[in-house]
């Protein structure tokens, strides 16, 4: 099976990047929510993840 992807034009690449970032953020948040740890530890994990992403511009 072949898949064809039509990439956005250069002036709309930022929209793709924003949507990819939103998707990644949702995955991170859902993963943290599903951890079997206390709510306090979940909050600390989220804060650590955010600081890591800010430092590494991901």
C-alpha positions as CSV (number, residue, x, y, z in Angstrom):
1,X,0.0,0.0,0.0
2,X,1.4,3.4,-0.9
3,X,0.8,6.6,1.0
4,X,1.2,10.0,-0.4
5,X,1.7,13.0,1.7
6,X,1.2,16.5,0.5
7,X,3.5,18.8,2.4
8,X,2.3,22.4,3.1
9,X,3.7,25.3,1.3
10,X,6.5,27.2,3.0
11,X,4.2,29.9,4.3
12,X,2.1,27.3,6.1
13,X,4.8,25.1,7.6
14,X,4.4,26.9,10.9
15,X,0.9,25.5,11.1
16,X,2.2,22.0,10.7
17,X,4.9,22.6,13.3
18,X,2.3,24.0,15.8
19,X,0.0,20.9,15.3
20,X,2.9,18.5,15.7
21,X,3.9,20.3,18.9
22,X,0.3,20.1,20.2
23,X,0.2,16.4,19.4
24,X,3.5,15.8,21.2
25,X,2.3,17.8,24.2
26,X,-0.9,15.7,24.4
27,X,1.2,12.5,24.3
28,X,3.4,13.7,27.1
29,X,0.5,14.8,29.3
30,X,-1.5,11.6,28.8
31,X,1.6,9.5,29.6
32,X,2.2,11.4,32.8
33,X,-1.5,11.1,33.7
34,X,-1.3,7.3,33.3
35,X,1.7,6.9,35.6
36,X,1.0,5.0,38.7
37,X,2.4,7.6,41.0
38,X,1.0,10.3,43.3
39,X,-0.5,13.5,42.0
40,X,2.4,15.4,43.6
41,X,4.9,13.3,41.7
42,X,3.0,13.7,38.5
43,X,3.2,17.4,38.9
44,X,6.9,17.3,39.6
45,X,7.4,15.0,36.5
46,X,5.5,17.5,34.4
47,X,7.5,20.4,35.7
48,X,10.8,18.6,35.1
49,X,9.6,17.6,31.6
50,X,8.7,21.2,30.7
51,X,12.0,22.6,32.0
52,X,13.9,19.9,30.0
53,X,12.0,20.8,26.8
54,X,12.7,24.5,27.4
55,X,16.4,23.9,27.9
56,X,16.7,21.7,24.8
57,X,14.2,23.7,22.6
58,X,12.3,20.6,21.6
